[in-house]
Amino acid sequence: MNSIIPTLVGTWFICFTNFPMWLKGNKTNPTFNYSIIKGKESQLLDEVKFLKKGKEKSIRGIDYQDNQVPSAFVWHGQGILRVLKSKWQVKLLDKDGQWAVIWFSKTLFTPEGVDVICRHSRLDADTFKHIKNQMLQDSVLKKHVHTLIQL
């Protein structure tokens, strides 16, 4: 299977989003932290880290790669979140692996949305303009272009 997983490994900063959890303001500096689960090359350990009232918090889960669409995953929560799951997909990926656009599906608790993630905490204006132009070419992403807010 052609795998996007090695490209995802490491820390990603959420630079632009329309996800309500990040836009409320009580959870700041969110990052996605991906690592390969030993012996399970089609799975990622997924840890979302953020600050809440000055303290680091995290949400952990496992991302299971779709067998048919290597850029798509199903996230399953761990711990008390183990009953939750959500679908997400890397819709756009920089050829150098410095930024990506992730689309996530609606769940019982969250709306459908998009995150623009980067290897650095800030994304320059020209790169973001380029990303928005690419998003407009995608039928799923184009409805989210004008709802993205910089974190």
MOHU-V377024 format. One record per run of one state. SS is the DSSP state (@ for helix, = for strand, . for the rest). FROM is the first residue (numbers start at 0). TO is the last residue. Records with the same first field share a line. If there is no record, write none. Layout:
BEGIN
SS=FROM-TO / FROM-TO
END
This chain:
BEGIN
.=0-3 / 8-8 / 17-18 / 23-26 / 37-38 / 52-53 / 65-70 / 77-77 / 81-83 / 93-97 / 104-111 / 118-123 / 135-140 / 147-147 / 150-150
@=4-7 / 19-22 / 78-80 / 124-134 / 141-146
==9-16 / 27-36 / 39-51 / 54-64 / 71-76 / 84-92 / 98-103 / 112-117 / 148-149
END
